């Protein structure tokens, strides 16, 4: 999706993914966001955090089912600046997912889409998501091995057999559910090829 206003493009692989002219990839991305929207619509959250918001693609695409004034954080300052200009009604700030600067139970809904596969310690990231959520968490990761096979089919990352060089964790639906269950109550795990999308809730205190 093209950014609106005078925002200049940023040089990140995440941004490039959404700007691709490949119609197959665009259809897959569209299907992914339709699935996320279907999950979020009935939740009706009053407060939202996008942890790892990148350039604001999720908050932009899902604006119709999200409350006003969402919050987003990302570690990349360039992405934060881009998202802040793109989404003037949102609060976007630079922060580390592993040290979220929010009180416990701060948000009705916490997103973390296409982030956990990048973290050397994804469990610590999941703990932070569960800590700041008081109701729902929606997370997504690549569906392996299909994500890598798709990259190979497009001639991407051939030296690493289709694995994105920044992806250090790999899950299928069963293993992702098992991972999430260590720190959350898993409500549902779905696929939107080549991604896995899960809705979960923080475990009750004690």
trRosetta pair geometry for C-beta under 8 A, 3 or more apart (Angstrom, degrees):
i j d omega theta_ij theta_ji phi_ij phi_ji
1 18 5.7 -42 23 168 66 118
1 57 6.4 140 42 -136 116 91
1 60 6.7 -171 102 109 149 134
1 61 6.6 -178 -19 -74 158 99
2 19 7.4 78 -87 -113 61 89
3 7 4.4 -80 140 80 137 127
3 9 7.2 174 18 -88 127 62
3 55 7.2 -87 -78 161 122 122
3 82 7.2 -86 -109 -179 157 101
3 86 5.1 -86 -148 -107 107 117
4 7 7.0 58 72 19 41 114
4 86 6.5 112 43 -145 78 76
5 85 6.7 -142 91 153 139 95
5 86 7.0 -171 37 -113 119 49
6 85 7.6 -81 71 169 76 131
7 82 5.8 93 -168 -153 120 73
7 85 4.7 153 -92 105 103 122
7 86 5.2 3 -54 -71 165 81
8 82 7.7 -101 70 -110 59 97
9 15 6.6 144 -168 151 84 140
9 19 7.4 29 -133 -72 128 158
10 15 5.1 151 69 -32 89 163
10 55 6.0 -169 33 -94 129 122
10 78 5.0 141 -144 145 124 109
10 79 6.0 160 123 -86 170 58
10 82 4.8 -81 -35 -55 129 152
11 15 7.5 -103 -113 53 5 133
11 78 7.5 -29 42 142 72 157
12 15 4.7 93 60 6 88 100
12 16 6.9 -153 93 -6 46 87
12 54 7.2 -161 101 -153 150 97
12 55 7.2 -180 49 -42 130 112
12 76 6.6 60 -91 166 144 168
12 78 7.2 164 -42 92 114 120
12 79 6.1 5 -17 -73 157 110
13 16 5.4 -54 -146 39 37 116
13 17 6.5 52 152 -35 65 96
13 164 7.8 149 137 -154 154 120
13 166 7.6 175 50 7 145 138
14 17 5.8 -46 -159 17 31 116
14 18 7.6 17 152 -7 59 101
14 54 4.7 -120 135 -136 148 136
14 55 6.8 168 108 -2 109 100
14 57 8.0 -145 155 -3 100 134
14 79 7.4 23 66 -109 133 137
14 114 7.5 145 -124 114 108 133
15 18 6.3 -65 -163 38 38 103
15 19 6.4 22 149 -11 71 115
15 54 7.1 179 -61 171 72 113
15 55 5.0 70 -92 -20 99 149
15 79 7.5 -158 -49 -109 111 95
15 82 7.7 -28 -92 129 137 168
16 19 5.6 -69 -145 45 36 106
16 20 7.0 66 154 -59 66 79
17 20 6.3 -25 -167 -23 32 112
17 25 7.6 -129 -168 169 71 129
17 29 7.5 148 147 -89 94 134
18 29 6.7 148 -115 -160 68 159
18 55 7.7 -134 33 61 142 128
18 57 5.4 -151 -80 -110 159 143
20 25 4.9 -14 96 88 148 141
20 26 6.5 -152 85 -56 95 83
21 26 7.9 -22 -165 -39 19 124
22 25 4.0 58 88 16 114 112
22 26 6.5 172 88 -14 59 85
22 154 7.3 -8 -120 -128 163 129
23 26 5.4 -54 -144 39 35 114
23 27 6.3 38 156 -22 67 102
24 27 5.8 -54 -152 33 31 110
24 28 6.5 30 151 -18 64 106
25 28 5.6 -54 -149 36 34 113
25 29 6.3 34 154 -18 67 105
25 154 7.8 42 -61 -92 119 151
26 29 5.7 -53 -146 38 32 110
26 30 6.3 34 154 -20 64 106
27 30 5.6 -54 -147 37 31 113
27 31 6.3 33 154 -19 65 105
28 31 5.7 -54 -148 36 31 111
28 32 6.4 37 151 -24 63 104
28 192 7.8 132 -172 147 70 85
28 193 6.7 -83 -138 104 106 70
28 194 6.8 0 -166 4 138 75
29 32 5.5 -50 -150 31 33 117
29 33 6.6 24 156 -11 65 104
30 33 6.1 -60 -149 40 31 103
30 34 6.4 33 153 -21 66 106
31 34 5.6 -52 -145 35 33 113
31 35 6.5 34 155 -20 64 104
31 192 5.4 179 127 -170 92 104
31 193 7.7 -2 101 54 140 68
32 35 5.9 -60 -156 34 28 110
32 36 6.6 24 151 -15 65 106
32 140 7.5 82 -167 -156 113 162
32 192 4.4 139 -105 120 58 135
32 195 5.5 52 -118 35 119 140
32 197 7.4 152 -156 -54 78 128
33 36 5.4 -48 -142 38 39 112
33 37 6.1 44 155 -23 67 103
33 58 7.7 -166 -117 -120 102 65
33 61 5.0 -58 -156 145 146 146
33 62 7.0 -143 -165 -61 100 89
34 37 5.6 -52 -147 36 31 113
34 38 6.5 35 152 -22 63 103
34 192 7.8 164 62 -133 79 139
35 38 5.7 -51 -150 32 32 113
35 39 6.7 32 151 -18 63 104
35 190 6.3 -160 -176 113 127 137
35 192 4.1 -142 12 -73 156 137
35 197 5.8 157 123 26 122 158
36 39 5.7 -55 -154 34 35 112
36 40 6.2 22 155 -13 69 112
36 58 7.5 -74 133 -141 160 102
36 62 6.7 -77 115 -82 112 132
36 113 7.3 -4 -106 -98 148 138
36 138 6.6 107 -146 161 92 142
36 140 7.4 -62 -84 -46 116 136
36 192 7.8 -77 -33 -1 76 160
36 197 6.1 -139 -81 -140 77 148
37 40 5.9 -63 -141 43 31 104
37 41 6.0 46 161 -43 68 102
37 61 7.9 -105 -63 134 113 95
37 62 5.8 -167 -93 -117 86 93
37 64 7.8 20 -140 69 123 103
37 65 5.6 137 -151 9 84 149
38 41 6.1 -36 -138 11 25 117
39 43 7.5 17 141 -22 62 119
39 138 6.0 129 117 -119 137 131
39 188 7.5 -160 -125 77 111 132
39 190 7.5 -153 -72 23 122 139
39 197 6.8 -145 -29 144 154 128
39 199 5.5 -171 -168 -59 125 127
40 43 5.4 -66 -161 27 47 120
40 45 7.5 -57 -164 2 92 109
40 62 6.4 33 63 -163 159 134
40 65 5.2 115 106 123 110 131
40 66 7.2 -20 157 -73 141 77
40 109 6.9 71 -135 -154 99 156
40 138 6.6 -52 -74 -41 94 161
41 44 7.9 17 163 -54 38 66
41 65 4.8 -79 -96 -138 67 138
43 108 7.4 150 153 143 108 110
43 109 6.0 92 131 -81 144 128
43 135 7.5 133 -169 130 110 126
43 136 5.5 -62 -142 9 141 164
45 48 5.4 105 105 -69 137 88
45 66 7.2 -16 63 -139 104 65
45 67 6.2 -108 100 -11 73 112
45 107 7.5 24 -175 170 133 81
45 108 3.6 169 -147 97 94 123
45 109 3.7 -87 -71 -8 162 116
45 135 6.9 175 -110 73 98 140
45 136 6.9 -115 -76 44 119 117
46 67 5.5 69 -157 -65 32 161
46 108 5.3 105 38 -18 69 145
47 67 6.6 -49 -75 55 27 144
47 70 7.9 135 -168 -121 48 58
47 71 7.6 11 -178 6 89 110
47 106 7.2 -109 128 143 144 65
47 107 4.7 -129 116 -134 103 65
47 108 5.0 125 51 6 73 90
47 109 7.3 173 91 30 52 71
48 59 7.8 151 115 -112 132 95
48 66 5.4 -41 -8 -155 163 110
48 67 6.2 165 -7 39 107 93
48 70 4.3 -33 77 -127 109 102
48 71 6.8 175 94 31 57 71
48 107 6.2 85 -126 -165 14 119
48 108 7.0 -43 -70 60 57 88
48 109 4.8 -16 -111 72 80 101
48 110 7.6 164 -159 -87 55 33
48 111 7.1 27 -176 -9 100 102
49 70 7.4 172 -87 -176 24 85
49 71 4.8 -25 -107 79 71 104
49 72 7.2 150 -164 -91 55 36
49 73 7.2 -1 -171 3 101 100
49 100 8.0 57 170 -156 154 134
49 102 7.1 -87 -92 -24 153 167
49 106 7.2 57 -38 96 135 108
49 107 4.4 -109 -6 -63 104 168
49 109 7.4 -177 31 97 62 56
49 110 4.8 -8 65 -117 101 77
49 111 6.9 -158 99 30 54 71
49 132 6.5 -15 31 125 161 131
49 133 7.9 -127 41 -80 118 78
50 53 3.9 82 110 -91 116 98
50 56 7.9 112 81 -123 156 52
50 58 5.5 162 -131 79 138 126
50 59 5.5 -106 -20 -53 152 104
50 70 6.5 48 -11 153 101 126
50 71 7.2 -176 23 95 68 51
50 72 4.2 -12 62 -111 104 89
50 73 7.5 177 88 26 61 57
50 111 4.4 -11 -117 63 67 120
50 112 7.9 155 -165 -78 50 41
50 113 7.7 -34 -154 16 94 100
51 72 8.0 -162 -70 -150 24 55
51 73 5.8 -3 -125 55 56 102
51 97 5.3 99 170 -118 109 98
51 100 6.7 -47 -118 -99 124 124
51 110 6.0 16 -9 -176 115 100
51 111 6.5 178 24 84 69 59
51 112 4.7 -22 71 -90 104 91
51 115 6.9 -116 112 42 82 171
51 128 7.6 158 -152 113 157 111
51 129 6.2 -138 36 -97 158 92
52 73 7.3 -2 -38 87 32 73
52 74 6.0 82 -140 -107 32 77
52 75 7.9 -9 -109 -2 71 88
52 97 5.8 3 -52 -71 97 132
52 112 5.7 70 28 -144 120 71
52 113 7.1 -161 90 51 111 54
52 114 7.5 -156 129 79 131 64
52 115 3.6 34 139 -90 179 142
53 56 5.8 24 156 -86 110 50
53 58 6.7 -120 -142 43 72 108
53 59 6.3 6 -150 -15 119 118
53 72 3.2 18 -42 -167 163 120
53 73 6.4 120 0 48 105 29
53 74 5.1 -103 49 -47 74 107
53 79 7.6 164 90 143 74 114
53 83 5.7 89 120 -139 118 167
53 92 6.6 -115 75 -127 150 102
53 111 7.8 80 -92 85 75 119
54 57 6.2 -12 85 10 122 99
54 58 7.9 98 42 1 106 96
54 74 5.9 146 -60 -106 23 145
54 76 7.5 23 -125 46 51 126
54 79 5.2 -88 -165 -168 42 137
54 83 7.0 129 104 -63 43 129
55 79 5.2 -100 -69 -149 63 86
55 82 4.8 -36 -134 107 89 129
55 83 5.3 -177 -167 -66 32 87
55 86 6.8 67 166 3 79 155
56 59 5.1 -60 -163 50 77 110
56 60 5.3 80 135 -29 91 105
56 72 6.4 -172 -101 27 77 176
56 82 7.1 -150 6 113 108 83
56 83 3.4 146 -41 -135 108 93
56 86 4.8 176 62 81 149 131
56 87 4.9 -164 -155 -16 146 125
56 90 7.1 163 -129 50 120 157
56 92 7.0 -55 -79 -92 111 143
57 60 5.8 -64 -148 39 26 111
57 61 6.0 15 163 -12 67 112
58 61 6.1 -59 -138 41 27 103
58 62 5.9 -6 172 9 65 117
58 111 5.9 175 140 156 155 162
58 113 5.7 138 -76 32 145 145
59 62 6.6 -69 -130 53 21 91
59 63 6.7 56 158 -73 58 79
59 66 6.8 -82 -144 57 66 169
59 70 5.3 -160 -133 76 119 146
59 72 5.9 -86 -35 -60 145 132
59 83 7.5 80 42 -163 131 113
59 87 5.6 15 109 -105 129 160
59 90 5.8 41 162 -88 155 154
60 63 6.1 -22 -161 -34 27 111
60 86 6.5 -49 -74 146 129 120
60 87 6.4 -125 -72 -76 84 110
62 65 5.5 -61 -177 50 85 96
62 66 5.3 78 122 -26 95 114
63 66 5.8 -70 -132 43 30 106
66 70 5.6 -9 157 -61 134 131
67 70 6.8 132 72 -68 74 79
68 89 6.0 -72 -166 161 88 133
69 89 5.8 -96 -79 160 54 88
69 90 6.7 149 -151 -109 33 41
69 91 6.8 31 -173 -14 79 96
70 87 7.8 -43 59 164 101 142
70 90 5.0 -22 68 -122 77 101
70 91 7.5 -146 104 32 40 73
71 90 6.9 165 -93 -172 23 85
71 91 4.8 -20 -112 69 76 101
71 92 7.6 164 -163 -80 48 40
71 93 7.9 -21 -167 15 91 99
71 107 7.3 -121 45 -92 121 130
72 83 5.9 -91 93 145 147 147
72 87 7.5 73 9 68 137 149
72 90 5.8 23 3 161 107 132
72 91 7.3 166 26 87 63 52
72 92 4.6 -10 68 -110 101 81
72 93 7.7 155 87 24 56 56
73 80 7.9 -8 -155 -104 40 110
73 92 7.4 168 -84 -157 34 56
73 93 5.7 -24 -108 72 80 75
73 94 7.1 87 -158 -161 78 12
73 95 4.0 -43 -158 50 131 108
73 97 7.2 157 102 -76 118 65
73 100 7.0 162 42 -128 164 83
73 101 7.8 152 -105 29 148 94
74 79 4.9 -74 118 96 154 122
74 80 5.2 -164 60 -67 103 84
74 83 7.1 115 6 8 135 146
74 92 7.6 -6 13 -170 99 98
74 94 6.7 -52 77 -117 60 56
74 95 7.6 76 36 45 20 62
75 94 6.7 70 -138 -161 27 83
75 95 7.3 -79 -82 86 59 29
75 96 5.8 52 -95 -100 105 61
75 97 7.3 -69 -42 -9 108 85
76 79 4.0 60 90 13 112 113
76 80 6.6 175 92 -15 58 83
76 94 7.9 -138 71 -121 22 98
77 80 5.3 -52 -147 35 36 116
77 81 6.3 37 156 -20 68 102
77 94 5.4 -11 -95 -89 73 139
78 81 5.9 -52 -149 34 30 110
78 82 6.4 31 152 -18 63 108
79 82 5.6 -56 -148 37 33 114
79 83 6.1 29 157 -16 68 108
80 83 6.0 -57 -144 39 27 107
80 84 6.1 29 158 -22 64 109
80 92 5.4 168 -159 147 74 106
80 93 6.6 11 -153 -178 130 12
80 94 4.9 -74 -48 -67 166 79
81 84 5.8 -55 -145 34 27 112
81 85 6.6 20 158 -12 62 106
82 85 6.2 -65 -156 39 27 104
82 86 6.1 23 153 -17 66 114
83 86 5.5 -58 -140 42 32 113
83 87 5.8 -15 172 21 71 111
83 90 7.3 -61 152 85 96 136
83 92 4.7 173 103 -132 109 159
84 87 6.8 -73 -129 58 20 77
84 88 7.7 61 167 -99 56 45
84 90 7.4 -130 -118 82 50 93
84 92 4.1 -140 -76 60 81 125
85 88 7.3 3 -158 -71 29 79
87 90 3.9 10 130 18 121 121
87 92 6.6 107 68 -37 112 126
93 101 7.8 -67 104 51 138 132
95 99 7.3 -129 179 86 89 77
95 100 6.5 73 143 -129 131 49
95 101 5.2 -118 -130 4 137 108
96 99 4.6 36 78 39 111 91
96 100 7.6 -121 87 -65 57 43
97 100 6.5 3 -152 -64 36 90
97 112 7.3 94 -141 -127 133 120
97 115 6.5 146 -77 162 165 139
97 119 7.2 -93 83 -88 133 132
97 125 5.1 18 133 -132 118 100
97 128 6.1 148 164 81 65 148
97 129 7.9 -3 -170 -55 100 87
98 119 7.4 148 -63 -142 107 125
98 121 7.2 68 -112 73 128 110
98 124 5.4 25 -134 126 98 117
98 125 5.9 -62 -83 -83 71 70
98 128 6.2 -164 -135 -31 27 149
99 128 7.4 -97 -65 -111 13 141
100 128 4.8 136 -3 180 114 116
100 129 7.9 121 -33 -73 150 41
100 131 7.2 166 52 75 126 115
100 132 5.3 -77 112 -37 149 144
102 106 4.2 -87 165 7 119 164
102 107 7.4 8 158 -22 158 101
102 132 4.7 62 87 -128 123 127
103 106 5.1 125 64 -70 73 106
103 132 7.5 114 84 -123 36 80
104 131 5.5 -83 -116 176 78 80
104 132 6.7 -122 -130 -96 31 42
105 132 7.2 -134 -25 -163 13 31
105 133 7.3 -17 -116 109 44 21
105 134 3.7 65 -154 -81 84 105
105 202 7.9 -115 -89 41 76 160
106 132 4.8 -29 32 -165 104 86
106 133 8.0 -44 50 -75 65 24
106 134 7.2 169 33 -23 22 104
107 110 5.3 109 87 -66 132 84
107 132 5.8 33 18 142 101 92
107 133 5.8 -47 74 -107 88 56
107 134 6.8 168 71 13 34 85
107 135 7.9 -106 118 30 56 92
108 133 7.8 15 150 -154 12 74
108 134 6.4 -45 -98 62 41 94
108 135 4.6 -3 -161 30 61 136
108 136 6.7 17 152 28 65 91
109 133 7.2 15 -141 -133 15 105
109 135 6.5 -45 -65 77 56 108
109 136 4.9 -11 -110 73 75 102
109 137 7.6 161 -159 -88 53 30
109 138 6.8 6 -170 1 100 104
110 129 5.2 169 121 -160 143 85
110 132 6.1 109 -85 90 142 98
110 133 4.3 -100 0 -76 123 110
110 136 7.3 -177 26 99 66 56
110 137 4.8 -17 66 -113 99 77
110 138 7.5 176 87 27 49 64
111 137 8.0 164 -85 -161 20 56
111 138 5.4 -21 -109 69 66 96
111 139 7.6 149 -166 -84 45 47
112 115 5.0 -89 180 43 86 129
112 116 6.4 72 137 -41 120 96
112 125 7.2 145 -164 155 153 113
112 129 5.4 -70 -24 -98 141 139
112 137 7.1 -5 12 -173 105 98
112 138 7.6 166 30 88 60 51
112 139 4.7 -8 70 -110 94 88
112 140 7.8 -176 98 26 57 59
113 138 7.4 -2 -66 117 93 90
113 139 6.9 -173 -81 -151 47 39
113 140 4.5 21 -136 38 74 109
114 117 7.1 -40 -159 27 51 112
114 140 5.9 -14 -43 92 64 99
114 141 7.0 138 -103 -111 43 38
114 142 7.5 65 -121 -43 83 76
114 195 7.5 -60 -75 -125 94 128
115 118 6.0 -68 -170 30 45 111
115 119 7.0 39 146 -30 76 107
115 125 7.2 -160 123 179 109 150
115 139 8.0 -93 45 -147 95 91
116 119 5.7 -53 -152 20 44 116
116 122 4.4 68 -170 -141 92 117
116 125 5.8 -175 -112 89 80 142
116 126 7.0 40 -116 -59 128 91
116 139 6.4 35 -16 -173 133 125
116 141 5.5 -62 64 -82 107 115
116 169 6.4 -63 135 69 79 145
117 122 7.6 19 -75 -88 23 135
117 141 4.9 131 -46 -148 106 101
117 142 5.9 29 -66 17 164 97
117 167 4.7 -18 151 -138 115 88
117 168 7.0 149 165 44 59 53
117 169 4.8 -139 -135 65 53 89
117 170 7.1 61 -137 -78 106 43
117 171 7.6 -122 -90 8 97 98
118 166 5.3 -7 -120 152 98 100
118 167 6.7 -65 -81 -101 57 45
118 168 6.7 71 -153 19 26 93
118 169 7.8 -67 -2 22 17 98
119 122 4.5 129 76 -81 116 63
119 124 7.5 -145 163 59 134 91
119 125 4.9 -97 -99 -25 177 140
119 168 7.3 -128 72 60 26 115
119 169 7.0 -7 58 -7 69 131
120 168 6.1 -16 -92 100 55 157
121 124 4.2 29 126 13 116 116
121 125 6.9 146 102 -15 70 85
122 125 5.2 -53 -153 37 45 116
122 126 6.2 46 150 -22 73 102
122 169 5.4 9 -30 -51 140 167
122 179 7.2 3 106 -180 127 135
123 126 5.6 -51 -146 35 34 111
123 127 6.5 40 152 -23 64 101
123 179 7.6 -124 -84 -168 82 92
123 182 6.8 -41 -128 95 109 137
123 183 6.7 144 -157 -30 79 139
124 127 5.6 -47 -151 30 34 116
124 128 6.8 35 151 -18 62 102
125 128 5.8 -56 -157 33 35 111
125 129 6.6 35 149 -19 67 103
126 129 5.5 -50 -149 34 37 113
126 130 6.3 34 154 -16 68 106
126 139 7.8 -14 -110 -79 91 163
126 179 7.6 -177 -51 149 161 93
126 180 6.9 -157 -144 -120 143 58
126 182 7.8 81 98 73 149 97
126 183 4.9 124 123 67 116 145
126 184 6.8 -109 175 -22 111 112
127 130 5.8 -58 -148 40 30 108
127 131 6.2 36 152 -28 64 107
127 183 5.6 -102 -81 -153 66 148
128 131 5.5 -51 -145 30 32 116
128 132 6.6 10 165 -4 65 106
129 132 6.7 -70 -150 43 25 93
129 133 6.1 14 160 -14 65 119
129 137 5.2 88 152 -134 115 136
129 139 7.2 37 179 -71 170 120
129 184 8.0 -32 96 -67 107 133
130 133 6.0 -64 -137 41 28 106
130 137 6.6 -55 -84 -43 59 152
130 183 5.5 -144 -16 147 154 102
130 184 5.3 -150 -94 -82 122 95
130 202 4.1 130 -167 -113 82 89
130 203 6.8 14 -171 12 137 76
131 202 7.3 137 -62 -121 19 136
133 136 6.5 -116 -172 69 128 25
133 137 4.9 -102 -46 -64 172 93
133 201 7.4 -145 123 -150 126 50
133 202 5.2 168 82 -34 96 113
134 202 7.2 -45 -116 26 21 133
135 201 6.7 -60 167 -129 33 99
136 187 7.9 -34 -129 3 92 149
136 199 6.3 -25 -162 -165 106 98
136 200 7.7 135 -157 77 58 33
136 201 6.0 -46 -102 -93 47 78
137 184 6.4 -89 45 -130 138 153
137 199 7.2 148 79 -158 52 49
137 200 5.0 -26 65 69 103 81
137 201 6.7 167 14 -93 89 25
137 202 7.1 99 -23 -48 120 71
138 197 7.0 -1 -174 -174 92 94
138 198 7.3 172 -149 87 49 47
138 199 5.4 -18 -100 -101 77 73
139 180 7.3 178 53 -101 138 122
139 197 7.5 167 89 -152 42 51
139 198 5.4 -13 62 60 87 94
139 200 7.2 -14 14 20 109 108
140 195 5.2 16 -178 173 116 122
140 196 6.3 167 -150 84 65 52
140 197 4.6 -20 -96 -99 100 69
140 198 7.3 166 -84 17 48 68
141 169 7.4 -61 -152 103 140 107
141 171 5.3 55 99 43 142 122
141 176 6.1 -172 46 -114 129 133
141 195 7.0 160 83 -156 28 79
141 196 5.5 -9 60 55 77 102
142 147 3.5 4 -176 -57 117 168
142 148 7.8 92 151 -36 139 68
142 164 7.9 162 -36 9 158 123
142 167 6.7 -22 22 -126 140 145
142 170 7.4 -44 81 -130 107 68
142 171 7.7 134 75 49 62 78
142 194 6.2 8 -156 128 79 96
142 195 6.1 -67 -113 -107 36 64
142 196 7.4 33 112 11 15 86
143 146 5.0 -3 104 50 97 115
143 147 5.7 139 60 -36 53 97
143 171 7.7 -60 -117 94 40 75
143 172 6.6 58 -161 -129 70 56
143 173 7.1 5 -129 -46 101 79
143 191 5.8 54 -90 -136 152 105
143 193 6.3 -78 49 -119 146 58
143 194 5.0 -138 50 179 99 61
143 195 5.6 172 -16 -133 96 6
143 196 4.8 125 -80 -39 87 85
144 147 5.6 -54 -82 30 62 102
144 148 6.1 40 -131 -4 89 105
144 170 4.4 5 -1 -172 167 100
144 171 6.3 121 25 63 106 30
144 172 5.9 -96 70 -66 72 72
145 148 5.2 -56 -170 45 73 112
145 149 5.7 75 132 -26 88 103
145 170 8.0 25 -91 -177 60 128
145 172 7.9 -24 -17 -77 56 105
146 149 5.4 -55 -143 39 35 112
146 150 6.2 40 156 -23 67 103
146 193 6.2 -69 137 -146 149 98
146 194 4.5 -156 116 -135 103 106
147 150 5.8 -55 -154 33 29 113
147 151 6.7 29 150 -18 62 103
147 162 7.6 154 114 148 60 112
147 194 4.3 151 -85 141 65 127
147 195 7.4 70 -82 -77 115 53
148 151 5.6 -52 -151 34 36 112
148 152 6.4 38 151 -19 66 103
148 157 7.8 -90 -143 88 77 129
148 161 6.4 24 175 125 127 78
148 162 3.4 109 -179 109 75 118
148 163 5.3 -13 -113 -70 117 60
149 152 5.6 -51 -149 36 35 113
149 153 6.4 39 151 -23 65 104
149 162 6.1 32 -64 -169 21 173
150 153 5.5 -51 -148 32 33 114
150 154 6.6 20 156 -8 64 106
150 162 7.4 119 57 -162 47 127
150 194 5.1 -128 -8 -33 148 157
151 154 6.0 -66 -152 44 32 102
151 156 4.1 -88 -170 76 85 109
151 157 5.2 -2 153 39 134 112
151 162 4.0 138 74 -156 107 83
151 163 7.5 169 63 -46 153 14
151 164 6.9 -155 -94 -55 159 76
152 155 7.5 41 -176 -74 33 21
152 156 7.2 -96 -66 55 23 66
152 157 7.6 -74 -73 73 60 82
152 158 6.9 99 -125 -104 73 66
152 161 6.9 -18 -79 -177 123 49
152 162 3.9 -58 -42 -74 91 118
155 158 6.6 -24 -166 -54 55 113
156 162 6.8 70 85 -131 80 61
157 160 4.9 -48 173 53 100 100
157 161 7.6 -29 126 65 94 24
157 162 5.4 96 86 -139 108 19
157 163 6.0 -139 149 63 140 37
157 164 6.0 -110 -71 -88 158 38
157 165 6.8 -163 -124 -35 115 77
158 161 7.6 32 -169 -79 35 26
158 162 7.5 26 -98 -58 35 54
160 163 4.3 -93 137 58 112 91
160 164 7.8 -116 89 18 141 5
160 165 6.3 164 -15 -80 161 70
163 167 5.8 -129 -175 66 86 117
163 170 7.8 -60 -123 -79 114 128
164 167 4.3 85 66 -9 96 110
167 170 6.8 74 151 -73 114 82
171 175 4.8 -150 -145 90 77 103
171 176 3.9 87 163 -66 140 92
171 179 6.5 -79 -108 5 134 141
171 196 6.5 -84 103 31 112 151
172 175 5.3 78 47 20 72 101
172 176 6.8 -143 86 -9 28 95
172 196 7.5 139 -173 -61 29 142
173 176 5.8 -60 -140 39 26 110
173 177 6.3 29 161 -21 64 106
173 189 5.3 133 -160 140 96 128
173 191 6.3 -70 -70 -62 125 104
173 196 5.5 179 -89 -122 69 126
174 177 6.0 -55 -151 33 28 110
174 178 6.5 26 152 -17 62 107
175 178 5.4 -52 -149 37 36 115
175 179 6.3 41 151 -22 66 103
176 179 5.5 -50 -147 35 34 113
176 180 6.3 32 155 -16 66 106
176 189 6.5 146 92 -139 109 135
176 196 5.2 140 27 122 169 157
176 198 6.4 -162 137 -38 117 139
177 180 5.9 -57 -146 39 30 108
177 181 6.2 35 154 -28 64 109
177 186 5.5 79 -151 -155 81 170
177 189 4.9 -81 -77 -38 104 156
177 198 7.1 173 -90 -112 66 137
178 181 5.7 -54 -147 30 29 116
178 182 7.5 41 153 -33 58 93
179 182 6.3 -48 -170 9 35 112
180 183 7.1 -92 -170 52 40 79
180 184 5.2 -48 173 53 83 112
180 186 5.0 97 105 -83 122 110
180 189 7.8 173 30 -80 147 115
180 198 5.8 -128 -60 136 165 159
180 200 5.3 -157 174 -61 127 158
181 184 7.0 -85 -103 65 24 64
181 185 7.9 40 -126 -120 63 27
181 186 5.4 -52 -77 -15 80 119
183 203 6.9 -124 173 -9 41 118
184 200 3.9 68 134 150 136 133
184 201 6.2 151 -174 69 97 34
184 202 6.1 -67 -122 -104 84 31
184 203 6.1 -147 -125 -36 30 82
185 200 6.0 160 80 -168 47 84
185 201 4.6 -19 61 61 104 92
185 202 7.5 13 15 90 91 15
185 203 5.8 131 -32 -90 88 64
186 189 6.5 -7 -179 -41 123 100
186 198 6.4 -50 -143 -172 98 121
186 199 7.9 110 -165 85 57 50
186 200 4.8 -42 -106 -104 48 105
187 198 7.9 136 53 176 73 75
187 199 4.6 -47 65 102 117 95
187 200 5.7 -178 6 -102 82 37
187 201 6.2 75 -41 -15 111 96
188 198 6.8 178 93 -149 53 57
188 199 4.9 22 49 43 93 102
189 196 6.5 -8 -171 -175 96 104
189 197 7.6 158 -156 85 49 45
189 198 4.6 -13 -105 -103 74 94
190 196 7.4 153 83 -160 41 57
190 197 5.1 -20 67 66 92 93
190 198 7.4 170 22 -83 64 44
191 195 7.1 157 -158 86 60 48
191 196 5.8 -37 -103 -104 69 60
191 197 7.3 157 -104 20 17 79
192 195 5.2 -11 71 64 83 97
192 197 5.7 28 6 -10 108 122
